Amino acid sequence: MATNKRVFTLRLEDEVFDKIGVLSAAQHRSMTNYIEFVLLKHIKEVEQTEGKIIPEISKE
């Protein structure tokens, strides 16, 4: 199945990594899915207060 999701490396302190593991398990999500969920929630909150975020078109 094709996906339009990009892959990148994220470096976290051990304590942050472990806490995300606890939070994601409590919601029955993978850590990756939980991080994406939290980021999308944050983006929505920012856009509600500061307006829509419009990324520049990447030339990759």
SELO-625571 format. One record per atom (N, C-alpha, C, O, CB): atom name; x, y, z negated; residue number from 0. Coordinates in nm, 3 decimals, padded with zeros to 5 digits. Each point is the difference from the previous one (the first is absolute). Glycine has a CB too. Layout:
N
CA	X	Y	Z	NUM
...
***
This chain:
60
N	00.084	-00.117	00.000	0
CA	-00.084	00.117	00.000	0
C	00.089	00.124	00.000	0
O	00.087	00.014	-00.086	0
CB	-00.272	-00.139	-00.036	0
N	00.164	00.214	00.217	1
CA	00.079	00.122	00.010	1
C	-00.041	00.099	-00.109	1
O	-00.115	00.004	-00.044	1
CB	00.140	-00.039	00.292	1
N	00.072	00.113	-00.290	2
CA	-00.028	00.102	-00.100	2
C	00.071	00.129	00.037	2
O	00.104	-00.003	00.066	2
CB	-00.133	-00.174	-00.244	2
N	-00.026	00.288	00.136	3
CA	00.064	00.128	00.028	3
C	00.073	00.053	-00.123	3
O	00.031	00.118	-00.008	3
CB	-00.208	-00.068	00.180	3
N	00.203	-00.137	-00.268	4
CA	00.067	00.041	-00.123	4
C	00.150	-00.007	00.018	4
O	00.054	-00.094	00.058	4
CB	-00.248	00.013	-00.194	4
N	00.262	00.183	00.085	5
CA	00.145	00.004	00.005	5
C	00.059	-00.065	-00.124	5
O	-00.063	-00.004	-00.106	5
CB	00.055	00.214	00.243	5
N	00.126	-00.261	-00.121	6
CA	00.071	-00.065	-00.110	6
C	00.118	00.089	-00.039	6
O	00.071	00.051	00.087	6
CB	-00.140	-00.285	-00.008	6
N	00.088	00.253	-00.210	7
CA	00.114	00.076	-00.047	7
C	00.042	-00.051	-00.137	7
O	-00.077	-00.068	-00.068	7
CB	00.004	00.270	00.201	7
N	00.194	-00.168	-00.172	8
CA	00.053	-00.042	-00.129	8
C	-00.033	00.106	-00.105	8
O	00.013	00.120	00.026	8
CB	00.172	-00.250	00.086	8
N	-00.227	00.085	-00.228	9
CA	-00.030	00.090	-00.111	9
C	00.081	-00.046	-00.120	9
O	-00.014	-00.114	-00.044	9
CB	-00.221	00.163	00.133	9
N	00.317	00.038	-00.141	10
CA	00.081	-00.035	-00.117	10
C	-00.066	00.058	-00.124	10
O	-00.033	00.119	-00.005	10
CB	00.245	-00.124	00.144	10
N	-00.232	-00.079	-00.240	11
CA	-00.065	00.041	-00.124	11
C	00.084	-00.044	-00.120	11
O	00.070	-00.101	00.005	11
CB	-00.296	00.086	00.106	11
N	00.217	00.091	-00.215	12
CA	00.059	-00.043	-00.127	12
C	-00.071	-00.127	-00.044	12
O	-00.117	-00.020	00.030	12
CB	00.177	00.260	-00.095	12
N	00.011	-00.327	-00.007	13
CA	-00.058	-00.126	-00.047	13
C	-00.129	00.022	-00.078	13
O	-00.099	-00.071	00.019	13
CB	00.328	-00.027	-00.028	13
N	-00.229	00.198	-00.079	14
CA	-00.118	00.025	-00.083	14
C	-00.121	00.040	00.085	14
O	-00.112	-00.046	-00.026	14
CB	00.264	00.116	-00.160	14
N	-00.131	00.014	00.285	15
CA	-00.110	00.041	00.089	15
C	-00.050	-00.120	00.078	15
O	-00.121	-00.021	00.012	15
CB	00.218	00.253	00.007	15
N	-00.006	-00.311	00.034	16
CA	-00.036	-00.121	00.076	16
C	-00.085	-00.094	-00.086	16
O	-00.103	-00.050	00.044	16
CB	00.315	00.071	00.091	16
N	-00.168	-00.043	-00.258	17
CA	-00.073	-00.091	-00.091	17
C	-00.138	00.055	-00.034	17
O	-00.097	-00.077	-00.008	17
CB	00.316	00.000	-00.086	17
N	-00.230	00.207	00.073	18
CA	-00.130	00.060	-00.032	18
C	-00.096	-00.008	00.118	18
O	-00.119	-00.026	-00.018	18
CB	00.234	00.180	-00.143	18
N	-00.063	-00.133	00.281	19
CA	-00.085	-00.015	00.120	19
C	-00.046	-00.145	00.012	19
O	-00.114	-00.025	00.040	19
CB	00.238	00.213	00.077	19
N	-00.038	-00.282	-00.151	20
CA	-00.039	-00.141	00.001	20
C	-00.115	-00.028	-00.094	20
O	-00.092	-00.074	00.035	20
CB	00.325	00.015	00.023	20
N	-00.229	00.116	-00.177	21
CA	-00.107	-00.019	-00.098	21
C	-00.130	00.062	00.053	21
O	-00.106	-00.063	-00.005	21
CB	00.274	00.064	-00.185	21
N	-00.160	00.123	00.240	22
CA	-00.119	00.069	00.049	22
C	-00.061	-00.071	00.121	22
O	-00.122	-00.013	00.010	22
CB	00.217	00.228	-00.094	22
N	-00.010	-00.260	00.176	23
CA	-00.053	-00.068	00.120	23
C	-00.064	-00.134	-00.037	23
O	-00.103	-00.036	00.057	23
CB	00.280	00.149	00.083	23
N	-00.117	-00.185	-00.233	24
CA	-00.057	-00.129	-00.042	24
C	-00.136	00.021	-00.067	24
O	-00.091	-00.081	00.020	24
CB	00.323	-00.012	-00.050	24
N	-00.246	00.200	-00.047	25
CA	-00.126	00.028	-00.068	25
C	-00.112	00.027	00.100	25
O	-00.117	-00.023	-00.031	25
CB	00.245	00.115	-00.163	25
N	-00.093	-00.044	00.312	26
CA	-00.099	00.027	00.104	26
C	-00.003	-00.109	00.108	26
O	-00.066	00.015	00.103	26
CB	00.097	00.230	-00.145	26
N	00.040	-00.354	00.016	27
CA	00.005	-00.113	00.095	27
C	00.045	00.046	00.139	27
O	-00.058	-00.041	00.101	27
CB	-00.124	-00.075	-00.231	27
N	00.284	00.200	00.132	28
CA	00.056	00.049	00.126	28
C	00.148	-00.038	00.005	28
O	00.064	-00.021	-00.103	28
CB	-00.230	00.214	00.112	28
N	00.218	-00.201	00.112	29
CA	00.145	-00.015	00.012	29
C	00.063	00.134	-00.038	29
O	-00.068	00.103	00.001	29
CB	00.047	-00.281	00.184	29
N	00.148	00.177	-00.217	30
CA	00.067	00.126	-00.034	30
C	-00.003	00.095	00.119	30
O	-00.022	00.120	-00.017	30
CB	00.170	-00.241	-00.147	30
N	-00.125	00.069	00.282	31
CA	-00.002	00.084	00.120	31
C	-00.137	00.063	00.019	31
O	-00.011	00.119	00.026	31
CB	00.188	-00.263	00.079	31
N	-00.281	00.063	-00.117	32
CA	-00.135	00.051	00.017	32
C	-00.034	00.102	-00.108	32
O	-00.065	00.100	00.028	32
CB	-00.002	-00.316	00.077	32
N	00.112	00.192	-00.228	33
CA	-00.027	00.093	-00.109	33
C	00.069	00.134	00.024	33
O	-00.060	00.105	-00.020	33
CB	00.036	-00.299	-00.138	33
N	00.150	00.191	00.201	34
CA	00.072	00.123	00.028	34
C	-00.070	00.078	00.112	34
O	-00.015	00.122	-00.011	34
CB	00.232	-00.230	-00.062	34
N	-00.259	00.039	00.179	35
CA	-00.072	00.066	00.109	35
C	-00.131	00.061	-00.052	35
O	-00.034	00.113	00.035	35
CB	00.137	-00.273	00.132	35
N	-00.177	00.086	-00.250	36
CA	-00.125	00.047	-00.058	36
C	00.022	00.128	-00.080	36
O	-00.075	00.096	00.014	36
CB	-00.008	-00.333	-00.024	36
N	00.185	00.238	-00.074	37
CA	00.028	00.117	-00.084	37
C	00.041	00.120	00.087	37
O	-00.043	00.113	-00.026	37
CB	00.114	-00.265	-00.163	37
N	00.011	00.128	00.289	38
CA	00.042	00.110	00.088	38
C	-00.117	00.057	00.078	38
O	-00.012	00.122	00.013	38
CB	00.237	-00.228	00.006	38
N	-00.312	00.020	00.032	39
CA	-00.117	00.049	00.073	39
C	-00.093	00.080	-00.091	39
O	-00.057	00.101	00.042	39
CB	00.073	-00.299	00.110	39
N	-00.031	00.154	-00.275	40
CA	-00.082	00.072	-00.098	40
C	00.061	00.138	-00.027	40
O	-00.072	00.099	-00.006	40
CB	-00.001	-00.318	-00.099	40
N	00.204	00.224	00.090	41
CA	00.068	00.127	-00.025	41
C	-00.015	00.094	00.120	41
O	-00.027	00.119	-00.017	41
CB	00.192	-00.236	-00.134	41
N	-00.146	00.065	00.271	42
CA	-00.015	00.082	00.121	42
C	-00.140	00.059	00.007	42
O	-00.016	00.117	00.032	42
CB	00.186	-00.260	00.088	42
N	-00.271	00.063	-00.150	43
CA	-00.139	00.047	00.002	43
C	-00.019	00.114	-00.100	43
O	-00.064	00.101	00.031	43
CB	-00.015	-00.330	00.037	43
N	00.134	00.213	-00.188	44
CA	-00.011	00.104	-00.103	44
C	00.069	00.130	00.044	44
O	-00.054	00.109	-00.018	44
CB	00.046	-00.289	-00.158	44
N	00.127	00.167	00.233	45
CA	00.073	00.118	00.047	45
C	-00.079	00.070	00.111	45
O	-00.014	00.122	00.000	45
CB	00.234	-00.231	-00.061	45
N	-00.272	00.032	00.156	46
CA	-00.075	00.060	00.110	46
C	-00.128	00.068	-00.047	46
O	-00.044	00.098	00.060	46
CB	00.139	-00.273	00.091	46
N	-00.155	00.125	-00.257	47
CA	-00.120	00.064	-00.054	47
C	00.031	00.137	-00.059	47
O	-00.083	00.091	00.005	47
CB	-00.013	-00.318	-00.051	47
N	00.215	00.242	-00.011	48
CA	00.034	00.128	-00.064	48
C	00.080	00.093	00.091	48
O	-00.010	00.122	-00.013	48
CB	00.008	-00.241	-00.203	48
N	00.081	00.063	00.306	49
CA	00.091	00.083	00.081	49
C	-00.029	-00.003	00.150	49
O	00.065	00.072	00.076	49
CB	00.104	-00.114	-00.248	49
N	-00.263	-00.038	00.215	50
CA	-00.032	-00.008	00.142	50
C	00.065	-00.119	00.066	50
O	00.091	-00.062	-00.055	50
CB	-00.114	00.308	00.060	50
N	-00.024	-00.276	00.113	51
CA	00.045	-00.118	00.074	51
C	00.148	00.007	00.030	51
O	00.054	00.105	00.036	51
CB	-00.280	-00.126	00.064	51
N	00.291	-00.092	-00.116	52
CA	00.142	-00.014	00.033	52
C	00.009	-00.046	00.144	52
O	-00.057	-00.103	00.037	52
CB	00.122	00.049	-00.278	52
N	00.006	00.129	00.323	53
CA	00.014	-00.035	00.141	53
C	00.147	-00.026	00.029	53
O	00.080	00.093	00.008	53
CB	-00.283	00.045	00.056	53
N	00.240	-00.268	-00.048	54
CA	00.140	-00.032	00.026	54
C	00.041	00.044	00.141	54
O	-00.081	-00.001	00.093	54
CB	00.065	-00.194	-00.252	54
N	00.142	00.233	00.173	55
CA	00.053	00.029	00.132	55
C	00.014	-00.131	00.075	55
O	00.024	-00.104	-00.061	55
CB	00.099	00.310	-00.023	55
N	-00.138	-00.201	00.213	56
CA	00.012	-00.120	00.082	56
C	00.146	-00.044	00.004	56
O	00.090	00.078	00.034	56
CB	-00.291	-00.009	00.106	56
N	00.223	-00.195	-00.177	57
CA	00.135	-00.056	-00.002	57
C	00.044	-00.034	00.142	57
O	-00.081	-00.044	00.081	57
CB	00.044	-00.047	-00.313	57
N	00.164	00.112	00.262	58
CA	00.054	-00.031	00.132	58
C	00.091	-00.120	-00.005	58
O	00.107	-00.001	00.061	58
CB	-00.123	00.241	00.001	58
N	-00.027	-00.344	-00.137	59
CA	00.081	-00.122	-00.012	59
C	-00.022	-00.092	00.116	59
O	00.061	-00.107	00.006	59
CB	-00.069	00.126	-00.250	59
***
